[in-house]
Amino acid sequence: MKLTRLCVTFKLSVILALMLSALVACNKTDTGSNAASTNPDAAPAAASAGKAVGFVDTQESKPLVIDVALFDTPAAKEFLATGKNPYIGNEEAVAQGHKIFGMYSCTQCHGPEAKGQVGPGLVGPTFKYPKNATNKGMFETIWHGTNGGMGAKGKGLMDPTDPSNGITPDETLKVIAWIRTHGDITGNE
C-alpha cells in the first residue's frame, strides 16, 4: 500500500515538474537568430519600453520577434502596447488600408473586398485561422505569412534580400482596419 502511494506521489511530482517547465518555456523569448528581427536588441528594447504584446507566428505558434523600432507611429506604438488597432473606424486610415491592400496584390487571392477568392475570406465570422478574429492575430498572419501558401508581407521578410521591402506595422494596421469594414468583427473585442 505504501509503495503504491509512493508511486502515485512520484508520478504526480513528475507531472507537476513537467507542467512547470512547460509554463516557464512559454514565457521565454526567442533570442536566437530570427529573420523577422532586423535588430538583435529588439527584445531588450521592448522590455525597456514597457510591456509589449507578444507576437507568435501563424505557422507554428513560435515567438515572433519584430524590431520595436518598426512601430514608429503613435498608432503602431499603441498597438504594440495593447494589441488593439486604433485605426478601426478611422475613415482616412481605412481609405489608405484599401489602397495598400491593392498595392500588395492582396486582391489576387483574397478578392476585391477581402471576402475570399483563391485564398480564404478575411472578414469572418469564421476564419481559416481563428486567431484572425483578433487584430493581433491578423497582424501576425499578415506579417509572417502562413503555412497555407501566403508569404510573409512584413518589412524585411517579404524579400529577404532587401530589408527595406515589405509592409510596415502601421500599414498593416490600416489594411486590417479596411478589412474590418467588410464584416461585423472589429478585432478589438
The 8 nearest C-alpha neighbors of each residue, nearest first, counted from 0:
[[1, 3, 2, 4, 5, 6, 7, 8],
 [2, 0, 4, 3, 5, 6, 7, 8],
 [1, 3, 5, 0, 4, 6, 7, 8],
 [4, 2, 6, 0, 5, 1, 7, 8],
 [3, 5, 1, 7, 2, 6, 8, 0],
 [4, 6, 2, 8, 3, 7, 1, 9],
 [7, 5, 9, 3, 8, 4, 10, 2],
 [8, 6, 10, 4, 9, 5, 11, 3],
 [9, 7, 5, 11, 6, 10, 4, 12],
 [8, 10, 6, 12, 7, 11, 5, 13],
 [11, 9, 7, 13, 12, 8, 6, 14],
 [10, 12, 14, 8, 13, 9, 15, 7],
 [13, 11, 9, 15, 10, 14, 16, 8],
 [12, 14, 16, 10, 11, 15, 17, 9],
 [15, 13, 11, 17, 16, 12, 18, 10],
 [16, 14, 18, 12, 17, 13, 19, 11],
 [15, 17, 13, 19, 14, 18, 12, 20],
 [18, 16, 20, 14, 19, 15, 13, 21],
 [19, 17, 15, 21, 20, 16, 14, 22],
 [18, 20, 16, 22, 21, 17, 15, 23],
 [21, 19, 17, 23, 18, 22, 24, 16],
 [20, 22, 24, 18, 19, 23, 17, 25],
 [23, 21, 19, 25, 24, 20, 18, 26],
 [22, 24, 20, 26, 25, 21, 19, 27],
 [25, 23, 21, 27, 22, 26, 20, 19],
 [26, 24, 22, 23, 27, 21, 28, 20],
 [25, 27, 23, 24, 28, 22, 21, 53],
 [28, 26, 24, 25, 29, 23, 62, 30],
 [29, 27, 30, 26, 62, 42, 25, 64],
 [28, 30, 31, 62, 27, 64, 63, 33],
 [31, 29, 28, 32, 42, 39, 33, 64],
 [32, 30, 29, 33, 39, 28, 64, 36],
 [31, 33, 34, 30, 36, 29, 39, 35],
 [32, 34, 35, 36, 31, 64, 30, 29],
 [33, 35, 36, 32, 156, 37, 155, 159],
 [36, 34, 33, 65, 64, 156, 37, 63],
 [37, 35, 65, 66, 38, 34, 64, 33],
 [36, 38, 66, 35, 39, 34, 155, 65],
 [37, 39, 40, 36, 41, 66, 65, 68],
 [38, 40, 41, 37, 36, 42, 30, 66],
 [39, 41, 38, 43, 42, 44, 66, 45],
 [42, 40, 66, 44, 38, 39, 43, 67],
 [41, 43, 45, 44, 40, 46, 64, 30],
 [44, 42, 46, 45, 40, 41, 47, 48],
 [45, 43, 41, 47, 46, 42, 40, 48],
 [46, 44, 48, 42, 43, 47, 51, 41],
 [45, 47, 43, 44, 49, 48, 50, 42],
 [46, 48, 44, 49, 45, 43, 50, 42],
 [49, 47, 45, 46, 44, 50, 51, 43],
 [50, 48, 47, 46, 51, 45, 80, 44],
 [49, 51, 80, 46, 48, 52, 45, 47],
 [50, 52, 80, 79, 45, 53, 49, 46],
 [51, 53, 79, 80, 82, 54, 81, 50],
 [52, 54, 51, 55, 62, 63, 64, 79],
 [53, 55, 63, 62, 52, 139, 56, 64],
 [56, 54, 62, 63, 60, 61, 57, 139],
 [55, 57, 60, 58, 63, 61, 139, 59],
 [58, 56, 140, 60, 145, 59, 139, 55],
 [57, 59, 145, 146, 56, 60, 144, 61],
 [58, 60, 61, 57, 56, 55, 146, 62],
 [61, 59, 56, 55, 57, 58, 62, 63],
 [60, 62, 55, 59, 56, 63, 58, 57],
 [63, 61, 55, 54, 29, 64, 56, 60],
 [62, 64, 55, 54, 56, 61, 65, 35],
 [65, 63, 36, 35, 62, 66, 54, 33],
 [64, 66, 36, 35, 67, 63, 41, 37],
 [65, 67, 41, 36, 68, 38, 69, 37],
 [68, 66, 69, 70, 41, 65, 45, 44],
 [67, 69, 70, 66, 71, 41, 38, 44],
 [70, 68, 67, 71, 66, 168, 167, 65],
 [71, 69, 75, 68, 76, 67, 72, 168],
 [70, 72, 69, 68, 75, 76, 73, 169],
 [73, 71, 75, 74, 70, 76, 169, 77],
 [72, 74, 76, 75, 77, 71, 70, 78],
 [75, 73, 77, 72, 76, 85, 78, 169],
 [74, 76, 70, 78, 72, 169, 77, 73],
 [77, 75, 79, 73, 78, 70, 74, 72],
 [76, 78, 74, 80, 75, 79, 81, 73],
 [77, 79, 82, 75, 83, 81, 80, 76],
 [80, 78, 76, 77, 52, 51, 81, 82],
 [79, 81, 51, 77, 78, 52, 50, 82],
 [82, 80, 78, 83, 79, 77, 52, 51],
 [81, 83, 78, 135, 79, 52, 80, 84],
 [84, 82, 78, 81, 187, 85, 134, 135],
 [83, 85, 86, 78, 87, 172, 134, 187],
 [86, 84, 87, 74, 83, 78, 77, 89],
 [87, 85, 89, 84, 176, 92, 88, 173],
 [86, 88, 176, 85, 89, 84, 185, 179],
 [87, 89, 90, 86, 176, 93, 180, 92],
 [88, 90, 86, 92, 87, 91, 93, 176],
 [91, 89, 93, 92, 88, 94, 86, 87],
 [90, 92, 94, 93, 89, 95, 96, 86],
 [93, 91, 95, 173, 89, 94, 90, 96],
 [92, 94, 177, 96, 90, 95, 91, 176],
 [95, 93, 97, 91, 96, 92, 90, 98],
 [94, 96, 92, 98, 97, 93, 99, 91],
 [97, 95, 174, 173, 93, 99, 177, 98],
 [98, 96, 100, 94, 95, 99, 177, 93],
 [97, 99, 95, 101, 96, 100, 102, 94],
 [98, 100, 102, 96, 101, 97, 103, 95],
 [101, 99, 97, 105, 98, 103, 102, 96],
 [100, 102, 104, 98, 99, 103, 105, 106],
 [103, 101, 99, 104, 100, 98, 105, 97],
 [102, 104, 101, 105, 100, 99, 106, 166],
 [105, 103, 101, 106, 102, 107, 100, 108],
 [104, 106, 107, 100, 103, 108, 109, 101],
 [107, 105, 110, 111, 109, 104, 108, 101],
 [108, 106, 105, 104, 110, 109, 116, 117],
 [107, 109, 118, 117, 116, 106, 110, 105],
 [108, 110, 115, 113, 116, 106, 118, 105],
 [111, 109, 106, 113, 116, 115, 112, 108],
 [110, 112, 106, 113, 109, 114, 107, 101],
 [113, 111, 114, 110, 181, 178, 109, 106],
 [114, 112, 109, 110, 121, 115, 120, 111],
 [115, 113, 120, 112, 121, 110, 122, 109],
 [120, 116, 114, 109, 119, 110, 113, 118],
 [115, 117, 109, 110, 118, 108, 119, 114],
 [118, 116, 108, 115, 109, 119, 107, 110],
 [119, 117, 108, 109, 116, 115, 120, 110],
 [120, 118, 115, 109, 121, 116, 127, 117],
 [115, 119, 121, 114, 113, 122, 109, 118],
 [120, 122, 113, 114, 123, 119, 126, 115],
 [121, 123, 182, 120, 181, 114, 178, 179],
 [124, 122, 125, 126, 121, 182, 120, 132],
 [123, 125, 122, 126, 184, 183, 182, 132],
 [126, 124, 123, 127, 129, 132, 122, 128],
 [125, 127, 129, 128, 123, 131, 124, 121],
 [128, 126, 129, 119, 125, 120, 131, 121],
 [127, 129, 126, 130, 131, 57, 132, 140],
 [130, 128, 126, 131, 132, 127, 125, 136],
 [129, 131, 136, 132, 128, 133, 137, 126],
 [132, 130, 137, 136, 133, 129, 128, 126],
 [131, 133, 130, 186, 129, 134, 136, 126],
 [134, 132, 186, 131, 136, 135, 130, 137],
 [133, 135, 186, 137, 136, 138, 187, 84],
 [134, 136, 138, 133, 82, 137, 139, 83],
 [137, 135, 131, 130, 139, 133, 138, 134],
 [136, 138, 131, 140, 134, 139, 135, 141],
 [137, 139, 135, 141, 136, 140, 142, 134],
 [140, 138, 142, 136, 137, 141, 56, 143],
 [141, 139, 137, 144, 138, 57, 142, 143],
 [140, 142, 138, 144, 139, 143, 152, 137],
 [143, 141, 153, 139, 152, 151, 140, 138],
 [142, 144, 151, 140, 141, 139, 56, 153],
 [145, 143, 151, 150, 140, 149, 141, 142],
 [146, 144, 58, 147, 149, 57, 148, 140],
 [145, 147, 58, 148, 149, 144, 57, 150],
 [148, 146, 145, 149, 144, 58, 150, 118],
 [147, 149, 146, 145, 150, 144, 118, 151],
 [150, 148, 144, 145, 147, 151, 146, 141],
 [149, 151, 144, 148, 152, 145, 157, 143],
 [150, 152, 144, 143, 157, 142, 153, 156],
 [151, 153, 157, 142, 165, 166, 141, 156],
 [154, 152, 142, 166, 165, 156, 151, 157],
 [153, 155, 165, 166, 164, 156, 167, 163],
 [154, 156, 162, 163, 164, 159, 157, 165],
 [157, 155, 153, 159, 158, 154, 151, 35],
 [156, 158, 152, 151, 165, 153, 155, 159],
 [157, 159, 156, 160, 161, 164, 155, 162],
 [160, 158, 156, 161, 155, 162, 157, 34],
 [161, 159, 158, 162, 155, 164, 156, 157],
 [160, 162, 159, 163, 158, 164, 155, 157],
 [163, 161, 155, 164, 159, 160, 154, 158],
 [164, 162, 161, 155, 154, 165, 158, 166],
 [165, 163, 154, 162, 161, 155, 158, 157],
 [166, 164, 154, 153, 157, 152, 155, 167],
 [165, 167, 153, 154, 152, 170, 171, 168],
 [168, 166, 170, 169, 154, 171, 153, 165],
 [167, 169, 171, 170, 70, 75, 172, 69],
 [168, 170, 172, 75, 167, 171, 173, 72],
 [171, 169, 173, 167, 172, 168, 166, 174],
 [170, 172, 168, 174, 169, 173, 167, 175],
 [171, 173, 175, 169, 170, 174, 176, 168],
 [172, 174, 96, 176, 170, 92, 175, 171],
 [175, 173, 96, 171, 177, 176, 172, 100],
 [174, 176, 178, 172, 177, 173, 179, 171],
 [177, 175, 87, 173, 179, 174, 93, 178],
 [176, 178, 93, 174, 96, 175, 180, 179],
 [179, 177, 175, 180, 176, 181, 174, 122],
 [178, 180, 176, 181, 177, 182, 185, 175],
 [181, 179, 177, 178, 182, 176, 183, 88],
 [182, 180, 179, 178, 122, 112, 183, 177],
 [183, 181, 122, 179, 184, 180, 123, 124],
 [182, 184, 185, 181, 179, 124, 180, 123],
 [183, 185, 186, 182, 179, 132, 124, 123],
 [186, 184, 187, 179, 183, 188, 87, 133],
 [185, 187, 133, 134, 188, 184, 132, 179],
 [188, 186, 83, 185, 133, 134, 84, 82],
 [187, 186, 185, 133, 184, 83, 132, 134]]
